[in-house]
Amino acid sequence: MKWKKQGKIFDPTTFKLFNEYHEFAQSPQALVFDDFVRIYFSVRKKDLSGKYLSHIAFIDMDKQFNKIINNSSQTVIELGRPGCFDEHGIFPMNVVRDKNKIISYTCGWSRRISVPVETSIGLAVSRDNGLTFGKSGDGPILTASLYEPFLVGDPFVTIFNGNYFMWYIYGTRWIQPAGNESPERVYKIGCATSGDGINWQKKNRQVIPDKLNADECQALPSVIKLGTKYFMVFCYRQAIDFRTNKANAYRLGLAYSEDLNHWVRDDRNLGIDVSENGWDSDMMCYPNIFECDGRIYLLYNGNEFGRYGFGLALLEN
């Protein structure tokens, strides 16, 4: 692949969103309309305890990605009630056109005591053309199970030949770093299939092989069909010392498949990496690959996990 970076196209620190959300614009996800592209993302704001809550917002951009023509005036989907899986945040939210509906698969976050968080995947439906979403229920549609014991999240759903495919992450273990640091999680990419988009059957196995080591963390899979092959772009990092150490931070990875079941990892042919300097020089993470008017684009976050927004790249070949 050969990508041409288009630069950062949205910065929450300089754009006024609702409720004064001015930190982070994480996991941008595109939904293409006839004359504009809506990009959903997660924003953060601290609650009364001083801890972050993640909410979903969006901006609408022209199809040249030069101008913001609209933005959400309220949170796109409400957080969960006390005790629910998404009580403390939704990050990310994957939006899908399904026949005449717009549906979303959410990664809900809830705080824990012994470890920082737990996540599960929920379902919501829009009845106003993607402006807001209503949950199908208070509980998740995909969550921890016998072989995937925690941290089920980061859903990406697409429909091929009437069948629903979901790629997501699941936790394998928690690591306790030296000293008094909080435990760090290890997670891998898995897959599930469905006939209706609601009831899912997990494959209960890691679908993308590790590159760094057994504790490599894999996140935010995004899949597209190009020609006769399916391509997945995702991000990966070391399990510890990744927040401020550039060498251990997120990078983007690539895999391809001919049958949506067996995947070949091929990072060296992705054709995009961190810049020498600037907003995406320390890390690249949370990718979303999509087609718009015959062109293939890649949305992604840069330094500090999207604190300063997201950028765009165009596939040239």
Steps between C-alpha positions, in 0.01 A plus 500: 500500500603860446332764713521877473442677829249784478592638841295553814141585407347549846637634827266506803722749679418769242141407406214571739289190558196467724542514879853637459652171391848608398716198576542198277328393179566128506425218259356695204247290304357612166143472371466617138190692387414625150659841542706485821686265732405470867785410732413366845759507779537481878555811709586518869396708795576458867218420742466630856755246624759629254492187283427502128170410336500423126211622282432475127492808277521558126595752235373512141759584235477571130623218278829676438559493879585868495208646692289414805139572404321374812563344839303329774329729748461231767638162591411252224415217740440512874729319739364206696310506826684429827637148494471455123792397279523848342450710811834682472551538129451392140817472295492417215167488314491327162215613272359278224236534229274195517234505226290808581638542853806655658620287790797529732711264703640661811789422730372577848737566791447452872748553781638222718691483827775238456557606137410835342218403261278236343341526154220335301326559168151649466252566219312820418277619214452848354153625408611846382752415227798466730462814711431301817477134597272312738623186673335169425528417870699568815723195458768400251463276196860373529690474824744289700464124465677175582791546259496881487487589869502882491538818295280417202477820292615704198235357264514542124205351310449461129258300287618274218248302293231546762718369784615715792866493600639663813866546582566609856752471781501281809729498803737213571665613824589792723864583570616659827791737423772564752430748775155639576385544142153384399466160328535505121282292269588268212243456223472332161275523195220244473207441264132416526228440241124552500196451284310799639757736652366433851586141589867424452715188489860553606784311336678505840848541356755768417474578128807725450842355597730694731798693366664649811457223758230296673389807698448719193181705531282516187212745462242667272473261203350649183426287191436580133478293182729612217483290186482134600670540840397632838736737680511579872671806644547502878738638762738323734744586779709364784311411817697728735687831484303612195349830610814715484753266337473552125669167426223308681206712383226411253579434135267396220498144369361322194362155428324350199268206440334325210225331703443725808619209714875466452705818522857570391676777687686738267593817692793590275268551204258737678694795363444753778684576824558773755624835373845640578338775705162648580168372628550135390874461558480295822215263422229409251192324632125429471472470118184493290527406131208593275395571140357830383413574135738238368794598719637319805575705811649432842405693811731468801612660826848622581697594810356449849224268375310771314519781752553746214264348246521283192644503151433354159698310237409420138589168335684586178537155342 
